[in-house]
Amino acid sequence: MIQMAKDGGDRGLAELRESTIFSLIKLKVEEIETIEEGLQRIEAGKYGRCRDCSRWIRHARLQAQPYAIRCRACQEKREKIEQI
């Protein structure tokens, strides 16, 4: 619960805290959604295959990030597009 801010600086700090909390929640929700998608891919027999190119995702990548849905190359392409 956010307390009543006394001045502009306090309000700014309260808004920053709230924004940070919402950002962390958003990241966790996205992570949970990705994990759930990974579980669905296991059930469908598609686990370990890249969503975009259908090639096998390297074992080392899956060990580091078991819920990976893209191979490294496709993930890097997606990240570049998202930066634009």
C-alpha positions as CSV (number, residue, x, y, z in Angstrom):
1,M,0.0,0.0,0.0
2,I,1.4,3.4,-1.0
3,Q,1.3,6.0,1.8
4,M,0.2,9.6,1.1
5,A,3.2,11.5,-0.3
6,K,4.1,14.8,1.5
7,D,5.8,16.7,-1.4
8,G,6.7,16.3,-5.0
9,G,9.9,14.3,-4.3
10,D,8.0,11.9,-2.1
11,R,5.3,11.5,-4.8
12,G,7.9,10.9,-7.4
13,L,9.6,8.2,-5.3
14,A,6.2,6.6,-4.6
15,E,5.4,6.6,-8.4
16,L,8.8,5.1,-9.1
17,R,8.3,2.3,-6.6
18,E,4.9,1.6,-8.0
19,S,6.2,1.5,-11.5
20,T,9.0,-0.8,-10.5
21,I,6.6,-3.2,-8.8
22,F,4.3,-3.3,-11.8
23,S,7.3,-3.9,-14.1
24,L,8.4,-6.8,-11.9
25,I,4.9,-8.3,-11.9
26,K,4.7,-8.0,-15.7
27,L,8.0,-9.9,-16.1
28,K,6.9,-12.7,-13.8
29,V,3.5,-13.0,-15.6
30,E,5.4,-13.2,-19.0
31,E,7.7,-15.9,-17.5
32,I,4.8,-17.9,-16.2
33,E,3.0,-17.6,-19.6
34,T,6.2,-18.9,-21.3
35,I,6.5,-21.8,-18.9
36,E,2.8,-22.7,-19.5
37,E,3.4,-22.6,-23.3
38,G,6.4,-24.9,-22.8
39,L,4.2,-27.4,-21.0
40,Q,1.7,-27.2,-23.8
41,R,4.5,-27.9,-26.3
42,I,5.5,-30.9,-24.3
43,E,1.9,-32.3,-24.4
44,A,1.8,-31.6,-28.2
45,G,5.1,-33.3,-28.8
46,K,6.7,-30.1,-30.0
47,Y,9.0,-29.4,-27.1
48,G,12.6,-28.7,-28.1
49,R,11.7,-27.4,-31.6
50,C,11.9,-23.7,-32.5
51,R,8.5,-22.1,-32.8
52,D,9.7,-20.0,-35.8
53,C,11.9,-22.3,-37.9
54,S,11.0,-25.7,-36.5
55,R,14.7,-26.7,-36.1
56,W,15.8,-28.4,-32.9
57,I,16.8,-26.1,-30.1
58,R,20.3,-26.9,-28.8
59,H,20.4,-29.0,-25.7
60,A,22.6,-26.5,-23.8
61,R,20.0,-23.8,-24.5
62,L,17.2,-25.9,-23.1
63,Q,19.3,-26.8,-20.1
64,A,19.9,-23.1,-19.4
65,Q,16.3,-22.1,-20.2
66,P,14.0,-25.1,-20.3
67,Y,11.1,-23.0,-21.4
68,A,12.8,-21.7,-24.5
69,I,10.5,-21.7,-27.5
70,R,12.9,-20.4,-30.1
71,C,16.4,-21.4,-31.1
72,R,19.1,-18.8,-30.4
73,A,19.1,-17.4,-34.0
74,C,15.4,-16.9,-34.1
75,Q,15.3,-15.4,-30.6
76,E,18.0,-12.9,-31.6
77,K,16.1,-11.9,-34.7
78,R,12.9,-11.4,-32.6
79,E,14.8,-9.3,-30.0
80,K,16.2,-7.0,-32.8
81,I,12.7,-6.5,-34.2
82,E,11.3,-5.7,-30.7
83,Q,13.9,-3.0,-30.2
84,I,12.7,-1.1,-33.2
